[in-house]
Each structure stands twice: as structure tokens, then as C-alpha cells.
């Protein structure tokens, strides 16, 4: 049936206490970033996002290095310090509103709440992937900023073959950036042009997800996600393929009150129903410290997407081999 009008409005159909968990779960299930394992749904991050504050410190012990010592009678062992450092994560506050004029085009049928829930969940899943792509731009961009700095990881975790067509050996070279940690790489994000080139050469395999019973693409045994944002910032014909370790990104969805997560309103004079959805979440690349401003223009209550993509806002705080992401730049085959 069409979206009810007159005496029945969106607020009659969308009960926040019921709808909020529905669309939240849908967004998590549809998020390729989460289902691929690139991002881990981290309870600590969820707890941060559920509480007050915008910036959170994640202290850790630095790796113990050096050689062991030979025990000798009368010779004291050297006492080495165990040092600490910290990563810093930043909260993202996001919202999106829709009017009934839009909702009415997608809500024909009996299960109106289900249809809207699926639509909203799919929207937020795509939004989560855009957040990841913004962070990756800061890590690997080939465009220098005012300080002449390119991406934070560009010199250490990227293979630049931007003048040459994609070749499987290039991917191996990119994975080799992590040395003996390369076996931890489990998923890729690539442009559709690269994906279709690989498909034409019969290089894409498919596996069945045991939970969703759907098939997903793999290349070199690694799960593939397609995103046409995987291009160089300076050239739309140079494609960037990212390869990730399991849990290279920490994710947490805040448990905000249902009445804030989903809110409905009605413009009676305009005969328009409005639905607003909000999320408070954290996307944090492991091994980094956020040093950007939370409120750069004194108008934002959170970090805008542009700030996430700026390389000077991120600082590497762990050794290179502990950062679970590498990249390749190339042309299509």
C-alpha cells in the first residue's frame, strides 16, 4: 500500500524503540567494511562512542626490543625500560533526514517500517564505507598539502606503479611492504575497473559466506570490496588498490537513546512527514594518533569528512610492520 496520509503519519509507523535497533543492525550487517573483517566491531570503541567526549586516548606498551644477555657469575643484567605511547581516536557524530515525499517513493507494500529500515540501514552502511575512504585518502594521497606532505603511509606502505597496467606481481610487491606480517592481509578494496579487468582474465574467485549464504568475490585468496572512490587524487585513470589485515580499523557504534537515534516530525502546513536518523561512532585506523581539531571552524560538533582525509591530522605511532594496510597504484589492465 502507499505511504498513509491524512490521519496516519510516519510517526505512527516508526516507533523509535523498535525501529532504532532494526536499522542499526541492518547497517552493521550490510557494511562490507565490517563483514570483510577490515574493521572490527570493538566493544571498547562502542563504549567510547556511547559516552561523553570527542577524543579518546588508547595507551599501549611499546614493543620490547633488543637481544637477550648471557648469564655470568658476578655480572649484573642490564635493566631495560618498558616504554608506553598512545593512539588517539576521534568520535564522529552524523545525521540524515528524509521527508515523506522521498519516503513515499520507496515504501509501497505492506511492510512499510521494514522497507524504510532497509533503506536507512543501507544508507548508513554506504556512509561507513565513505568514512573509511576518507581516512585512506589521508594515508595514501599523492597530492601534497601546504606543508609539502603527501599521505602518511605513502612512502612506506604503497607501491607506485601509476604508469603501468595492473599486474599480479604488483600486488605481491605491495603485500611485501609488511615483510613477515604480510600473511595477515585478508581483504582488498579496489576500483570496479580493476575488478572487471581481473574478471575478464578469469582471476576472480567466489566463496560462500557461511552466515549470510551469499557469495563474495576473492582475489589471491583475499576478500574483494568494490568502491569507485579508489582512484588517485591527481588522476582519475590511476587506480588505488588497498589491502588490509583483519581488524586494521577499529569500529564502534554508540548506544545512543532510541529517541535520539530516530526522531520523527511533521510539517502540518506542508503536509510533509520527516524522519531523522543519527549515529555516533568511531572509525580508528590502528597504529595512529588523531591530532586534528575536533571543532576547526567553531561550527561543527564533530569532525567533518574533509578533516578525516587531511594527512596532517594523523600521526603514525607504531612501527611500520604493525600497521595493517598497504596499497598499490596502477592503471587498469
N, C-alpha and C positions, 0 to 999 in steps of 0.2 A: 504494500500500500504506500501511497506517497506520504511525505512528511506531514503530520497532522497540523492543522491550522486552527484559528479561532480559539476555542476553549482549551486546547491542548498545545503545550509548547515544549521546547527542548528541556526545560527544567522539570517537566512532568515525566520525561522519559529517561533523563540522565540523573541518576542518584549518585552523588559523589562517592559515598562509602562503598558502593558496588562497582561503579564504573572506573574509579581510580586504580584499584588493583588490577582490573581487567586490562586496561590499555597499557599499564606499566609492564605487566607480564608479557603482553603482546610485543612491546618494543624490545624487550630483552630477548625473546625468542626469535625475532626477525633480524636482530642485529648480527650481520655477518662478522663484524669485528669481535663479538663475543663468542658466537658459535664456532668460529675458526680457532679460537684459543689465543688470538693475538692479544686480546685484553682479558684479564682475569677479573671476575666479579669478586672483589676483595672486601671482606667484612669490615676491615679497618677503614677503608675508604668510604664505605657506606655509612659507617658511624660518624666519620668526619662530616660528610655531606648532610647528615641528619641533625647535626648540632649547629651551634653558633660559630661565627668566624668565617674568614675568607681564605686564609693562608695557613697551612699546616706543616709542621716540621716532622720529618721522618728520620730520626737519628739511626746510625748504624756503626758497627765496628769496621774499621778498615782491615783489609786482608793482611794476615800475618805473613811477612816475607823473611828472607834470609836463609842461612844454612844452619844445620844442627852443629853442635860442638862435641868434640872428643872429651870424654870424661878422663881427667888426670888427677892423680892424688896431689893435693896441695894447691891445685889451680882452681880458682873460683870461676863459675859460669858467668857470662855476661847477662845482665838483666835488660831485656828489651821492653820498650814501651808498647802498649796496645793503644792505638790512636782511634779517634772517632771522627765522623763527619756527619752531614745530614743532607738528605734530599728535602726539597720543599715542593709541596703540591698546592694547587690553587683551585678554588671552587668555581663552578660555572652555574649561574642562575639563568634559566632560559624559560621562555613562554611563547605560546602561539594561540591566536584566537581565530575562530571561524564564525561566519554568520550563516543563518538559515538559508540564504539564497544560494550559498555554496553547498551546504549540507544536503539540501533537498535534491541536488543533482546526483548524489551518491547513495541515497538512503531509500531506495524503492524495495519493497518486500516486507516481510513480517518482522524480522529480527533487526529493528532499527538500531537498538543500542549496540548489537553485535557488529553491524556494518560500520557504524561510526567508530566503535572501539578498534576494529581492524584498521580503518583508515588512519586514525590517530596514532596507533601503535606503529604502523609502517612509516608514518612521517617521522616519528622520533627515532626510529632505527636508522633512517637515512641521515637524520641530523647528527646522530652519534658518529657516523662514518665521516661526515664533513668535519667534525671536531678533530678526528684522527688525521685527516688530510691536512688540516691547518697546522697541526703540530709537526707533521712530516715536512712541510714546506720550510719551517724554521730549521729543521735538522739538515736538510739537503739542498736548499735553494742554490742556484747558480748565479743569482743576482746579488751583487754586493750592496750593502747598505751604506749609509753615510760614513760609517767608520771603516769602509772597505772590507768588511767581514762578510763572507758567504756563509752557507749553512754550517751549523755547529759540528756536524759529523761529516761534512763533505770531504775533507782532506784525509779522513781516517777510515770511513766506512762506505765509501762509494767508489765504484769503478766507472770511469768516464770513457764510454765508447760512443759518444754522441755523433761521431762522423761515420759510424759503421752500422750495418744492419745487425739486428739481434742474432746472437749465436749461443747455443747451449753452453759453450765453454766460458762465455762471459759471465753467466750465472754462477758457474763454479768459481770463477775468479772473485766474484763479489762475496760468495759464501766464505771463501778463504780469508777474508778480512778478519774473521773471528778466530782463525787458527784452529786449535783443537776444540774450541767451543762451537764450531760450525755444525756439528751434529745436533745441536739444539734447535736449529732453524726448522720450522714446521709449516709455515704458511707464507703465501705471496699475495701481494696486491699489484695488479697490472692493468694497463690500458686495454680496452677492447681490441685495438688494432694489433697489439702484441698477442692477445689471446686468440684472435681469429687467424693470425698468421701461424701460430702453433697448431691450431686445429686443422688448418689446411695441410700441414705437414704430418698429420696424424700423431702429434706429440702430446696431446691432452688425453689423460685417462679419467675414468669416473669411478667413484666409490659410493657405497650406500651408507648413509648416516643411520646408525642403529636406533637412534631415538626418534628422529623425525621420519625415518624410512624414505627419505628423498635422496637423490643422487647429487653429489657435488664433484666439481672438477678438481683434478690434481695435475701437477707438473713436477717431474723429478721426485714424485712421492710427497709433494707438499701441496696443501690445500690452496686453491686459487680463488681470489676475490677479484671481481672486475670493477674498476672505477675509472671513468674517463677524466678524472682530475689528475691522473698520473702522467702529467706532462712537465717538461722543463718550464720554468717561469719565463725564460727568454726565447723559447721556440716551441710552437705547438706541434711540430713534427718530430721533436725529440721526446721519447717516452721514458718514464722512470718506473722501473720495476722494483718494488720493495720486498724484502724477505725478512721474516720475523721469527724470533724464538717464542715458544709458549710463554704467555704472560709478560711479553715485552712492555706492555702497558697495563697499569693498574686502573681499575674502574670501580666506581662506587656510586650507587643511586641513593639519594637521600630519601628517607622515610618522612615525607612532609605530610601534614594533616590533609585528609581527603578533600576537605572543603577548600583548601588552597591549591591542591593538585588539579582539581577540576572545579570550575565555577561556571554557573550559567547566569544569564541575564536576559532581559527582554526590553527592546526598544518598542514600546507600545505604539507610539506615534508613527514609527516607521514600519510597524508590523514585522519586525525582524528579531529572530531568536539568535542569541550569541552564546558560544561555548568557548571558554578559556582553559587551556591546559598549561601547567607549569612543571618544570623539573629542576631539581638542584642536584648536581652531580660532579664527579671528579674524573678526569681523564689525565693520568700522570705517566709519562714515559719513565721507566725505571732507569735510575742512574743519573737523574738530572735534578737541578735546583731551579725553581722558578724565581727570577729576580725582577720580573716586570712589576709595574704598578698595577694595583687592583682597580684603581679609580683614576685613570690617566687624564680624563677631561672634567672630573668633578660632576659628571652627569650619569655615569654608569654605576650600578650597584654590583657589577660583576665584570669579568674580563671579556671584552669583545673578541670576536673571532680573529680580527686583524692582529690583535696583540699576541694571540697564540702562534701566529705564523711569523712573528718577528724574531730573528735569530738572537738578538742581543738580550732577549728576555729569558733565555735558557742557558744554564751553565752545567757542563759535564762535571760530575763529582766522583765517578768511579773509573777504574781502568777500562781501556777500550774494549777488551775482550769480554767484559761483563755487561756490555750494552747489547741487547738482543735484537738489533736491527741493522741491516745493510741495504745497499741499493745499487742498481745498475742503470745507467743512462745509455740509450741506444736508439737507432732508427728501427722501424718495423722491418720484418723480413722481406 
